């Protein structure tokens, strides 16, 4: 067997253990969700390359995914979509709120900016929060979404849905204290809509010398539609291999990864079966860094592909499903709370599997 096959078997084994000791994914949460209030002060921006991390406990107190609720996800989406998130002032308001939410869950939040700010007038400010592993804390799994929007658009699906989901995963794991082997790093990227500026800078400067074992990037994860509303992607020899459940009805979760991301795909597939068994998951693996199918590269996972790091984009297919894409009609009321919940719980469970037990 290859090392990837051994790792995949380990993920399935970990899932079996998790299933044997956890409650139903539909059970009421046993933890308290932090209140989503807006802070009144702006935290100081720093450019330090290090930050304090929250450390995972030795004992998990509950199935983390049960703490994630559709009501909380939609409440956060509505806060995030109170205004567009394109200008510096709007994005700073969003950063302040996100930082406050993460700090309320016990995280030390790092405002990361690139060292050289002279190359562009648009300087991305990424927010980073870490849940440290115990066995191999130097190994890092990134879970990410971008918090900016296109100009004049509140972007409920793109990408307030992804931001709310990553925030919910961070809260749930901080509360449940799961046993982790690797560190999970939650990154909220800036300026994705201007050319992936936040993620490109982070890959170029923020992860140098570090061991990134994989990336799960959430890009537009809240929209569903009826039969025939989305295209059915098929294999493209030498470029795209399609798997899972792919159909024309726009209610399935879609995960697109590069060929090195097979372990992440195994984790996502196993997690979906565990926490969202009634939700279809379609998968696609692209050759190389996805340049053979450029549409697969249009979010913050792409710079990681370019760096040879396994990465998966979890999505609802954006404009291939959602007719509100980059329009003023992309508002919270158009989202499907049950779908957003299934995506979020799947990502939370997959992150635990990918990070591995201590």
N, C-alpha and C positions, 0 to 999 in steps of 0.2 A: 504493500500500500504506500501511496505518497503521503507526505506530511499533511497535505490538505485533507486527504481522506480520513486520516486518524483524527484530525481536529473536528471534522464533521461528525464522526462517531461520538466524540466527546461531547459535542453540543447536544446531540440527541439523548445521550445518557443523562446529561444535566437536566434536560427538559423532563425526562421521566421522573427524576428525583423531585423536581419542583412540582410536578403534577400530583405526586403522591402525598405531598404535605401541605397543599394549598387549598383554599376554598374556591367555590365557583366564581368565575369572573364577573358574574352578574350580582354577586352578593354586595350588601351595603358596606361601604368602607368603614374601617375601624379606626381611621385616623382623621384628624381635623385638618381641613384645607385652609391654608393661610388666607387672610382677608386681602382682597385686591383693592388697596387704597392707593391713591396717588401721593407721592412724597411732596413735601413743600420746599425742599432744598435740593440743590444740584451737587452731586458728589464731585470731588475734584478729579480731573482727568490726569492720569499718569501714563508714562511710557515705560515703566519697569518691565523687565522680561520674566519676573517671577511673581508668584502670588501664593497665598496660603490656601490650603485645600481642606475640604470637609473629608474626614476619614470614615470609611465604611466600618460598621460594627461587626463583631464576630457572630452575631446571631440575628437572623431576620425575624421580625415580629409579626409580619403579615404578608400575604401576597400583594406586592406593590401595585399591581395593575388595578386592584379593586378600589384604591384610593382615588383613581382618576374618574371624574364624572363628566357627563355631557354638559350639565348646567355650569360647572366651573369653566370648562373649555369655552363655551359660548359667551360667558360673562367676560372672559379675558379678550376674546375676539372683539366684543363690542367696545371695550375700553381702547384696544389698539386701533380700532377703526373710527374713533371719534373725529379724527382729522386725517388727511393724507400724511405720509411719512417720507417726504421727499426733500424738503428744505432742511438745512442744518438745524434750525430752531425746532422743527417738527421732530426730527430724528433725536435731538437731545431730550425732548420731552419723553419720547419713547424709551430712551436709554435710562433716564432717571426712574421711570416706572418699573422697567425690567430689573434694574439693579435693586430697587427696593423690594420687589417680590422675591428675588433670589436671596437677598440678605435675610428676609423674614424666615426663610427655610434653613438658615444657618450657613449659607455659602459666603465666602469672601470673593467678591467680584472684582475681576481685573479688567480695566479698560485698556485694551491693547491697540496701539497705533504703530505704524511702521517707523523705523528709526529715521529714515530719510523722507522728510515731508516736502521736499523742494520740487519734486517731479510733477506734481499735479495740484491744482487748486482744490480738488476734492480729496480730502484726507479721510479714509475710512477709520471708524472707531468700532472695533469689535468688542463685544462683551464676552468674557470667559469665566466660567465657574467650574470647579473640579471636585469630583467625588473620588477620593484617593482609594486605590486598591491596597491590599495588604501583602499579598504574596509577590506580586510583580508590579509595584506602583509606577515603575518607569515605562511600562507598556501602556499605551493610551488609545482608547476608543473615543472618537469624536462623534457627538450627536449635535446636529446643527440645523439652523434655518436662517433666513435673512429677514431683518426687521424693517428695511426700507420699502417704499412703494414707488410706483411711477408717479410723475408729477400730476397733482390734482386728483388722484384716485386713492380711495381709502384702502383698497386691496384686501378685502376680507379673505378671499381664497389665496391670493398671491400677495404677501405670504403671511398674513396675520394668522391664518389657520396653522401654518407650520410653526410659527413662533409660540402660539398658545400651546401646541402639542409638546414642543421641547420643554417649555416652562413646566407643563404638567408632569412630564417625565422626571425632570429635576426635582420638583417638589415631592413626588411620590417616593423616589429612591432615597432622598434625604430623610424622609419621615420613617421609612421602613427599615433603614439600616441593613441593607442586604450584604451578604458576604461577597466580596469582589476580589478577583485575582488582579486584574488590570484596573487602571484608573479610567473613569469615564469623565470626559471633558465636554461640557455643554458650551457651544459657541454660537453666539448670535451675530451673524455677519452683517456688515454695513455695505451699502452701495453695490449690491448685486445688480440692481437695475441699470447701473452705469457701466456695466462690463465686468462684473464679478470682482470689483476692486478690493473689497474686504478679504475675500478668500484668496485671491491671487497674492496679496501682500502677506497674508498669514502663512501661506505655503512657502513663499520666498524667504521670510524672515522669522516667523513665529514657531516653526516646527523644526528648524535646522538642528541636527544633532539629537533629535528626540526619536523615540520608537513609536510611530503611529501604526497601530495594528489594523485600523480600518476606520471608515467614516460612514455614518448613516445621515444623509442630508434630506430634510423634509422640504418639499417644494410644492405648494398648492395641494392641500390634503383634506379639503372639506366639502367638495362638490360632487353631487350625483345627478344623473339624468336617466331618461327612460330607454326603452329598447331602440336600438339603431342610432343612438345619438353620438356614438364615438366609433372611430375606425378600428378594425381588427388587424393588428400587426401580425405579420407572419415572418418566418425565418428568411433571412437574407444570407445566402451562402457566403462564408468568409467575412461576414460583418455582424449579423444579429442572430442569436439563438433564443427563440421564444419558448417559455415554459409556463407551468401552472395553469390557471384558468383564465383564458382570454376570450372575451365575447363582446358583442356590440352594445350590450346594455351597460350604461355608465355607472355601475355601482361596485366595481371591483377595485381593490387596492392594487397599485402597479409599482413594481420595484425594478429599477434598471441599474445594472452594475457592469463593471468591466470584468474581463475574464479572470482576474485575480481575486474577485470578490465572492468566490463560491461559498466560502465559510459564512459570510454575512448573509448570503441568500438562503443557506441552510437554516441559519438562526431565525431569519424573518419568516420563512415558511413554517418552521416548527412552532414559532411563537404565535403565528396567525391561527394555526390549528388548535392551539391551546386556549387562547384568550378571545378569539373571534371566529369560532368554528363555522358560523353561518355566512361568513364574508369571503368571497372569492379573492384570491391573490394571483395576479398575473406577473410573470417575471420575464426579463430580457437581459441577456448578457451580450455586450458588444465587444468586438475585437479591438485590441490595442487600447488607445485612449479615446475611442469613439469618433474619430474624425471621419470614418466611413459613413457615419449617420449623424450629421452635425446637430440635429435636433435633440439628441440625447445629451449634449454638452451644455445646455443652456441654464445651468444653475451652479451652485457653489461646490459641487462634487468634482466638476471638471478639472480645476487646477490640481486636485489630488491625483486624478487619473494621469495628468501630465507628469506628475512627480513619481509615478509608479506605485502609488499607495492604493490599496483596495478601497473602493468607495461605491456606495449604492445611493441612488436617488429614489426616495419613496414619494409617490405623487398620485394625483387624480387625473393626470394627463394634461392639466392646464387647458390651453386653448383647444386642444383636440377633444375636449369634453365640455368645457365651460365657455359658453358664448359670452359671458361677462368679462372675460380675460382682458385686463388692461383698460377696462371701461368704468365709467362712473357707476354702473349698475353692479359692480362687484362689491356687494354689501353683505352684512352679516345675515340678513334674513334670507338670502339665497342659499345658505349653506345647509348641509344635512348633519345635524348634531350626532345622530347615531353612527354615521360613517366616520366622522371626525373622531369619535370615541374609539371606534374599532381600530383606526389607524394608530392612534396614540397608545392604546394598550398594547398593540402589536409591537410597536417600536420599543416600548418600555421593556417588554418581555424579551425581545430580541437583544437589546443592549445588555441585559443581565446574562444571557447565554453567551454573547460574543465576548464580554469581559471575563467570563468564567468565574468559577468559585475560587476562594483562596486556598 
